[in-house]
Amino acid sequence: MSHDTHTPRPTGGTRRRPERPWRATVIALLALAALAVGGAAAATGAGSPSAYAGSGATTGSTHVHGQRGHHGGAVASQRMDPRQRAAAMLASAAFQDVGSAEAAGYASSIDTLGCFQQPGTGGMGVHYINDALMDGRVDIATPEALVYELDAAGRVTGLVAHEYIVPIDAWTSARPPRLFGRDFHRHPTLPLWVLHAWLWKDNPTGVFEDWNPAVRLCPAGVPIFGQDRPASSTGS
């Protein structure tokens, strides 16, 4: 597999997501947004979202998970192509409903990994992970994990981000995986390549940053990654 292009997963046999009344509105709005940039994209010769998911410059893979600014410095350098954003959001619109995400194979990791946060930098939340997607393939439309924000009582308030993940052992290229024109970076304590995309909640420090200061920190009584989960971890 090339390091700078994604490999779409087979679509056959995919479980149909339950339709929600609000999903049609989201789809219509995102479709209009995609059409709005069509003319400009055509002028530059850009292709479909699946055709150019690995295009664009990279700043390397020296980012340390949880440190601010190593995904490329200025927020302006973290722009996402509008059509790629639309394609990714359309794929996960139904997952604002946790039940739909669970029906599609995503499961909460609160008991195994806990809630992620970095006080002074930002929050992240709880990850719902689809183990069937944990392989050497990446696709903007099939994130390996969905990131949900928690309220003060520990309840899910909404989907805020995608996290694209490749197990270290599953990746054979000398260069890191790549999506949205960005290199993945290695998690410092887990054997994973990771890339966040804050699609559903704006991140003032950058769409590809790990931590989001607009996301609330983990509520009291919830296990925290690096402290309570997993037992052998020393940090996030």
Number of C-alpha atoms within 10 A of each C-alpha: 12 12 16 20 21 22 16 13 12 7 7 6 6 8 10 9 14 14 10 14 8 10 17 14 11 15 18 12 13 19 15 12 15 19 14 13 13 16 11 11 17 10 8 8 8 13 13 12 19 17 12 18 23 23 15 12 11 13 14 15 17 12 21 16 21 21 14 18 16 19 29 18 14 11 16 11 13 18 12 18 17 18 22 20 21 23 19 20 21 20 15 23 19 23 24 19 16 20 14 19 22 15 14 16 14 22 18 20 15 18 15 13 20 22 29 27 25 19 12 9 16 21 22 27 31 27 25 23 22 19 12 9 20 18 15 18 21 23 21 25 21 19 23 25 25 28 25 26 24 23 16 14 11 16 11 17 14 17 26 21 29 27 21 27 26 23 16 17 11 13 18 12 11 7 14 21 29 25 23 26 20 25 25 25 23 22 18 16 13 13 12 20 24 24 27 22 27 23 19 17 16 16 22 11 22 24 23 27 25 30 27 28 18 15 20 17 23 26 16 10 9 16 19 23 25 19 17 17 20 16 11 10 15 13 17 18
